[in-house]
Amino acid sequence: MTNHKIIIAIDGHSSCGKSTIAKAVAARFGYIFMDSGAMYRAVTLYALRHKLVADGEVKREELINALPQIKIEIRYYPEIQKSDTFLNGENVEQEIRQLPVSQNVSPVATIAEVRQAMVKLQRKLGENKGIVMDGRDIGTVVFPEAELKFFVTASAEIRAKRRFDELTAKGETVSFAEILQNIQERDRIDSTRVASPLRKADDALVLDNSNLTQEEQLEWVIGKVEERLKF
């Protein structure tokens, strides 16, 4: 296997395990893991805190004007395979994963100026390669030149069940119906937005993990990475 570094892009629908796969791949190959979705969630958290978004309605111009004041940093800790998201110096990793942010992140992420700011940051993070980044538009917009691209998907019901189990395991009281509705709405918004819609890159490998265990998914993805690194 050669020692050259590549960019691995992992795109797909919400709650389909992209981050879990990306973290495992990064750990296996000694790469840096970056969760692009965390950046949009951090912007959404800022908007929520400053009353710039509520019930999916965004004060678009006010949020655009606030972008220079929104400083986002992703710190990756390879020894524990974990990334933390910082918003203006504050660790907000836990807060950005909660339902209020999930319910408002898609409309925030549709704003072209928000996406432009985040894409600029993402590209800077990938300058030296050796990175695994997951999101919605990594292989199509952020790194169209990525040497290896995956598109991950699963049925909405299975994704909702996984998300429900994840949140309840953390002790949160959530509604399965509400989570399913949120996922379906996010799919609709992500796929139909004007700026960088969710779509499969032409050269992406598709992974439908509806009926696969985590171990089966990782075995398949790692096998594809190993094949690519032999080139």
Buried (B, 14 or more C-beta within 10 A) or exposed (E): EEEEBBBBBBBBBBBBBBBBBBBBBBBBBEBBBBBBBBBBBBBBBBBBEBEBBEEEEBBBEEBBEBBEEBEBBBEBEEEEEEBBBBBEEEEBBEBBBBBBBBBBBBBBBBBEBBBEBBBEBBEEBBEEBBBBBBBBBBBBBBBBEBBBBBBBBBBBEBBBBBBBEBBEEEEEEBEBEBBBBBBBBBBEBBEEBEBBBBBBBEEBBEBBBEEBEEEEBBEBBBEBBEEEBEE
